[in-house]
Amino acid sequence: MIETVEEIVLTPVSYLVLGEVARRGSATPYDLKVSVAGSVGNYWSFPHAQLYKEPPRLAEAGLLAEEREEGGRRRRIFRITEAGWRSLREWLAAGDAGRTELRDPGLLKLAFSDLGRPGDVARLARAQAAAHRAQLEVYRELAALPADAMVWSLRRTLELGLGYERLVAEFWERLAADPALRGERGSAQEPT
């Protein structure tokens, strides 16, 4: 069989789709959405609509093969091709993972908090600490699953997630306890 592969730019979502389809053997876009929500979606956020758009794009490029069910809902089912495996393995073998992006709305608010009202940062810090403690509990529940309930690579990723959530929760808790943030500081001059 001759494979035709079109040159396209592969994004992190492309590799996520290739990896999930490879791990599962085959998947519909909905299968991808469910699988991602229970795994990498816990720490890597992106518009889930991409899980519906990316598989056909990868199929057009020859990295996935697409089949459509004959009856029923006529779902689109995707399988990874040899070219898809090559692309996925090349990406996995590359040492440079790129720069880490930290897109945290709480951190963004903190960066501009000098422009807010007294007490805003303490409220933000308490809310952020609670949210990160809640996520830490979700990760602890996942970590308590039997060893065979999760592939080793996801379990190692979970280890980092546990450490990250613990560290971030502690940061926000220290910030919330800072007496200087309880309305005793002045904020930036508001326009008149």
C-alpha positions in Angstrom: 0.0 0.0 0.0 1.4 3.4 -1.0 0.8 6.2 1.6 0.4 9.7 0.5 1.4 12.2 3.2 0.6 15.9 2.8 3.0 18.3 4.5 1.1 20.1 7.3 2.2 21.9 10.5 1.7 19.6 13.5 0.7 21.3 16.8 0.5 19.9 20.3 -3.1 19.0 19.7 -2.0 17.1 16.6 0.3 15.0 18.7 -2.3 14.6 21.4 -4.7 13.2 18.8 -2.1 10.9 17.2 -1.1 9.6 20.7 -4.6 9.0 21.9 -5.6 7.2 18.6 -2.4 5.1 18.8 -3.0 4.2 22.4 -6.6 3.2 21.8 -6.2 1.6 18.4 -9.1 3.6 17.0 -11.2 6.4 18.1 -14.0 8.7 17.2 -13.7 12.4 18.1 -16.1 11.8 21.0 -13.9 9.0 22.3 -10.9 11.4 22.2 -12.9 14.0 24.2 -13.8 11.5 26.9 -10.3 10.0 27.0 -8.5 13.4 27.2 -10.9 14.6 29.9 -9.8 11.7 32.1 -6.1 12.0 31.4 -4.1 14.9 30.0 -7.2 17.2 30.2 -6.6 17.4 33.9 -3.5 19.6 33.4 -3.4 20.7 29.7 -6.3 22.8 28.7 -7.3 23.7 25.1 -10.6 24.1 23.2 -12.1 20.7 23.0 -13.6 21.6 19.6 -10.1 20.9 18.3 -10.6 17.2 19.1 -13.4 17.2 16.5 -11.5 19.3 13.9 -8.0 17.8 14.2 -8.7 14.1 13.2 -10.1 14.9 9.8 -7.1 17.3 9.1 -4.7 14.6 10.1 -6.6 12.1 7.9 -6.4 14.4 5.0 -2.6 14.6 5.5 -2.3 10.8 5.6 -1.4 10.6 9.3 -4.7 9.0 10.3 -7.1 6.7 8.3 -10.8 7.4 8.5 -13.7 5.0 8.3 -17.4 5.9 8.6 -19.9 3.6 10.1 -22.4 2.2 7.6 -25.5 2.7 9.7 -26.7 4.4 12.9 -25.0 7.7 13.6 -22.4 7.1 10.9 -19.6 8.0 13.3 -16.2 8.8 11.9 -13.6 6.3 13.3 -9.9 7.1 13.0 -6.9 4.8 13.1 -3.2 5.9 13.0 -1.3 5.2 9.8 2.4 4.2 9.4 3.1 7.9 8.6 1.2 8.9 11.7 3.3 6.5 13.8 6.5 7.9 12.2 5.5 11.5 13.0 4.4 10.6 16.6 7.7 8.7 17.2 9.8 11.5 15.8 8.0 14.0 18.1 8.5 11.7 21.1 12.2 11.2 20.3 12.9 15.0 20.1 14.5 16.1 23.3 13.2 19.7 23.2 9.7 19.9 24.5 9.5 23.6 24.0 8.9 26.4 26.5 6.4 25.7 29.3 3.2 27.8 29.0 1.5 28.7 32.3 -1.9 30.1 31.4 -3.4 30.6 34.8 -6.1 33.3 35.1 -5.3 33.6 38.8 -1.7 34.3 38.1 -2.7 36.9 35.5 -4.9 38.6 38.0 -2.1 38.6 40.5 0.2 40.3 38.0 -2.2 43.3 37.8 -3.4 43.2 41.4 -1.6 46.5 42.3 -4.3 48.2 40.2 -7.1 46.7 42.2 -8.8 47.4 45.5 -7.5 46.5 49.0 -8.5 42.9 49.9 -8.8 41.7 46.3 -5.6 39.7 46.4 -6.4 38.0 49.6 -9.8 37.0 48.2 -8.2 35.8 45.0 -5.5 33.9 47.0 -8.1 32.1 49.2 -10.1 31.1 46.1 -7.1 29.9 44.2 -5.8 27.9 47.2 -9.2 26.2 47.5 -9.3 25.4 43.8 -5.8 23.9 43.8 -6.5 21.9 47.0 -9.6 20.5 45.2 -7.5 19.5 42.2 -4.9 18.0 44.4 -7.6 15.7 45.9 -8.7 14.7 42.4 -5.1 13.7 41.6 -4.8 11.9 44.9 -7.8 9.8 44.1 -6.3 9.0 40.7 -3.0 8.1 42.3 -4.8 5.7 44.7 -6.1 3.6 41.7 -4.5 0.2 41.3 -1.3 0.2 39.3 -2.8 -1.5 36.3 -5.6 1.1 36.0 -3.2 3.6 34.3 -0.3 3.3 31.9 3.1 4.0 33.5 3.5 7.3 31.5 0.3 8.8 32.7 1.1 7.7 36.3 4.5 9.5 36.1 2.7 12.6 34.7 0.3 12.3 37.6 3.3 12.5 40.0 4.3 15.8 38.6 0.7 17.0 38.7 0.5 16.1 42.4 3.7 18.0 43.2 2.6 21.0 41.1 -0.9 21.3 42.7 0.7 21.0 46.2 3.2 23.7 45.4 0.7 26.1 43.9 -1.8 25.6 46.7 0.9 26.3 49.3 1.9 29.5 47.4 -1.7 30.8 47.4 -2.1 29.9 51.0 1.0 31.8 52.0 -0.2 34.8 49.9 -3.7 34.7 51.6 -2.0 34.7 55.0 0.2 37.7 54.2 -1.0 40.6 56.5 0.1 43.2 53.8 -2.7 41.9 51.5 -5.6 42.3 53.9 -6.4 45.8 52.8 -3.5 47.5 54.6 -1.8 48.5 51.4 -2.9 51.2 49.0 -3.6 50.3 45.4 -2.7 52.2 42.3 -4.3 55.6 41.6 -7.6 55.1 39.8 -8.3 57.5 36.9 -10.6 60.4 37.8 
